[in-house]
Amino acid sequence: MNSAPASDIADRAAASAGRALEALRSLQRDDGHWCAELEGDSILQSEYLLMKWILRQEDQPLADGRGPEALRRIVDQLRHQQREDGGWGQYPGSSIDVSATVKGYFVLKLFGDAPEAPHMRRARERIHELGGAERINTYSRFFLACLGQVSWKAMPEIPPEIVLLPRWCYFHLDKVAAWTRTMIVPLAVTSALRPVRELPKHLHIDELYLDAKARHRLPMKADSPAFWRGFFKVVDVLLKCGRALGGSPWRKRSVERCVAWIETRAGQDAPAPTSGLGAIFPPMVYWQIVMHALGRPRTDPMVQRAERELDEFMIEDEASGRIRLQPCFSPVWDTGIALYAIADCGLDESDASAGQAAAWLRSKECAFRGDWIRNVPGGPRGSGWFFEYDNAWYPDVDDTAMVAMALERTGGEANSAAGRRGVEWILSMQNEDGGWAAFDRTQHRAILEYVPFADHNAMQDPSCPDITGRVLECLSWHGLDRSNPSIERAIRYIKGHQRPDGWFFGRWGVNGIYGTWQAVIGPIRCGEPRTSAWIQRAGAWIKSIQKHDGSFGETANSYEDESLVGTGPSTASQTAWAAMILQEVYDADDPDLARAIAWLCAAQLDEAAAADSSRNPDGDPAGSWCETEFTGTGFPKVFYLRYHLYRLYFPLMALGRFATARGATIRASSATLALTRP
């Protein structure tokens, strides 16, 4: 495989790209978009079921009319996710997560599993080995407090008065991440109301705790500086004392303001189409608990809509009968990347598949002025795109960059005009440090990561090299280069965040391979010489981690242990990212690039492999790849994602670029696509 003539590898890449293109087209929806499963871990099942117990709906039908047996099918999925050793983790190959394991055990006990059953006993043993249930994180503790398993004193006080803070305040809502905003506002309401459902004693989980006193104490973040641990402990004590004395005179008003804040951002059709608070799982769960605590009946239209929108995340597995939940939908992301990959195969809007996808993306353009506008001096320019089907309050830079360059490459005046509006919006969102963040124009505020409820490790949303690099790639397609001051500042930002070995941290993908892929291509396309020392260091690092067979892989464990960066099981998505780095840094004649491309060709599913469930457990079409690893990142060290289209459109992108550069011809069905290098 590795010694094949260069021309043969180019022809194989073109043929492989043609098969991948057909596989991708087979998954396109009738209206032109793509949306594959977005897979998370067991906490999606456990937290949903704990929510149902808090709402007293554990034996009630769902809002869409499905009977309570649907909940049992979710319980079955949770059992299925338990490991042989008894624990639950964040992804295959991760260490056991104590919070996930406590929640899994609690749910199974609530739904009738005997504590002395072998699988329950193994879970309990693992929890004890990890220090007991008192070691769980704040967001898990919240569910236990609502069900009477820990005191509300063990929860950090989140005063609803935060919505009344002046904008100059360091802890103002505008200064935390968009996702944090949507989580802490409903948590602030529950912190004020402190709802508790008392359970029968036999359903309690006393057996999971090793220290009865620690069970009801608030733990401070162990990785915070000692001063700030002490500071926030004092603040929490003062807030709890204030509550005991009757609370602030603004408490009622602040709760009402919080609820109004949520209602304007929760599910609605106009003026800002939105499918649930933040359109993501955690705040949509918290909002249902808030409405229950406020006494709103289940017949309330807003309650009913909140239930339906969350339940839409369910995926019914016909083969097993189980039901699993997604953290959100990813249609704009999937469609933007798929369209960009199609463009790498030489197709434009004259192709029906590309034209439909572009039209669907244009329909999702978002000019609504959401939370982000408050951090943009001089007012907004242009418009953006969000990640989900409807989330007008929260367009993001990453999606907007992906869509804007995909539309520009697809051609046509309507597509180019929409892409230019996206570029205007992106330029208005650049941070003072030269980089770009996901949702807001912001700056790094380290102290925010030390507050007691910041244990999702993403309290804020600062600039990151991967998004900044993607933005530069987008801007290059729109004719901007390093003569533009914004681009020069962005390149300086990226260079300043390179690790000594040459790699870049991947905030939104696993990890060094993803971060390096994003960080180097954009600057090169904007005019940074590929011979620059820092570019060459990045290229050398990529070459240093390539496996003997030409592939690449990296485990998400690299977030926990940096010695593992660049190491892990081979995957199609990560091999594609690395191949694109090699081509950009060393050009298409590089022998290591040829080895990576050859591996992608060899690993592609043919008809026989696609029909073999042992080789293709997800049932992907021929022309795709098998990839069971999690290569997407939600919150590093906390929550990871498996995008089910990553294993298809990224290899297609890499193969298309290689075949284009080598002058090969991609054939898809009966059509022959003439390719020229952009």
C-alpha positions, 0 to 999 in steps of 0.5 A: 500500500505505501509503496504504490506509484504516486499516480496510482494513489492519486487515481485511488484517491479519486475513486475513493472520493467518488464513492464517499461523495455518493455515500454522502449524497445518500444521507442528504435530506429531501430539503437539501440538508444533512443532520446525523446523530450527535452522540454523547455519554450516559449522562444524557439518559441519567439526567433526563430520567432524574428530571422525570422523577423531579417532575413526578412524571416517572410513570407518566406518558410523554408529551408526544403521547408515547407511554411511560414504557419509553422511559423504561427503554431509556433505562435499558440504554443506560444499563447497556452503557454500563461497563463490565467493571460497573462504572460509566465513563465519558467515552469509550476508553475513558476512565470511570467518571464518578458523577456519571456512575453515581447518576447511573446507579441512582437511576437504576435504583429508582427504576427498580434494580436491586442494590445487591444485583451484581451490576449494582454492586459493581457500580457501588464498589467503583464509586467507593474506590473513587472516594464516594458519591460526595466527589460528584460535580456541582451539576450532578449534585443539583439533581440529588438536591432536588431529590433530597439526597443532599442538602441544598447547603451542599450546592453553591448559592447562585443568587438570582440577583445576578440578573440585576448586576451592572454591566461593569461588574466582573461577574455580569452575565455578558461576561460568561459563555453563552452556554453558561448563561443559559445554564446558570440563570435557571439554576439561580431560580432553583437555588432560590426556590430549592425544590425537593421531592422527598423519596421513600427511604428505600430509594435513597443512595446512602450506601454510596457515601463514605463521609456523611458530613462531606455529603452535605458540605459544599466542596470547592474546586480543588484545582483553583488557587488557594486564595480564590478557594477561600474567597469563594467559600466566604462568599458562599457562606455570606450568601447562605447567611443572607438567605437565612436572614430573609434574603435580599429585598430584590429577591422576588424581583430578581426571580421574576427577571430571571424567569422573564430572561429565560422565557424570551430565549426559550422555545418560540417562533418569532421574532427569534425562532428558537427550539428550547433554551439555548437549543441544548440539553442541559438548560432545556432540562433545567427550564422544565424543573424551574417551571415545575418549581414555580407551580406551572401545570403540565397543561401550560403551553410553554411547559408542553412545548419545552417537553416536546422540544427536549423529547425530540432529541430521542433516538429509537433504536429499532434493533435493540428497542432502546432509546438514547438522547442527543445533546442537541441537533447539528444540522447547520454544522453538518450541512456546512461541512458537507457542502465544503467537502463537496466543493473540494470535489469540484462541484458548485451550485449547478450540482443538484446536491450542492445547490440544495444544500446551499439554498437550505443554508441560506434559509438559516441565515440569522440577522436577529440581534441576540445576546452577542450584540451587547459585547460588540462596540459600534453595533453589529454588521452582517449576519451569522449562522447557528449550530442547530435547526433554530437558535436565533439568540445564539449564532456562533463564529465557527458555524458562520465561518464554515457556512460562509466559505462553503457558500462562497465556494459553491458560487452564485451571487445569492450564495456569495452575498450571504457569505459576505454578510457572514464575513462582516459579522465575523469581523465584528466579533474579533476579540482584542487579543486577535483571536475569535471565540465561539459565541461572543466577542469577549476576553479571558477572565481567569477568576470566573473559572474558580467559582464553585459552579464552574466545574464544567471547565468552560465558564467562559468562552475565550479566543481559541486557535482552532476557531481563529484558524477556521476564520482565517481559512474562511476569510481567505476564500473571500479575498482577504489576506495578511495585508488586512490588520485583522488577519495579521492580528489573528496570525499573531494570536495563533502563533502565540498559542503554539505548544513547544512541540509544535501542536495546538490545543483543540478546544472543539475537537480531539485534540492536538490533531484537530487544533493543529489542523485548524490553526495552520491552514488558515494562516497559510491560505492568508499568506503566511509562508509555509516555510515559516519556522512555526508552520514547519514545527507544526508540520514536523509534529504531525509527521512525528505522530504518523503511524507506520501504516500511514494513519493518525489517531488521538484519544480524548485522554490527551486532555487529561494527560498531555503525554498522550497528545497525538496518540490513540486508535486510528480514525478516519476523521483524524487521519483526514485532518492530518492529511490536510495539514500535510498537504497544506504544509508540504504540498501534494507530492509529500510521501507521508501525505500519500501514506495517509491518503492510501490508508483512507482508501484502504479503510473505506467501507466497500459493499461487503464491509458495509453489510457486515455489522461486526465491521460496520456497527453503525450501519453506514453506507458503502463509501463511508468509514467505520469510526466508533471513537469520540473525536468531538469535544464539548467541554474538555475533561467533562463532555465529549461528542461523536459526530456521526458524519465526521467519519465521512465528510472529513475524509471526503474533504481530504481525498477531494483536495488530494485528487484535485491537486494531483489532477485526478478525475473524480467519478460519482455515478455516471457523472465525471467531475473535472477538477482544478486546484482552487 
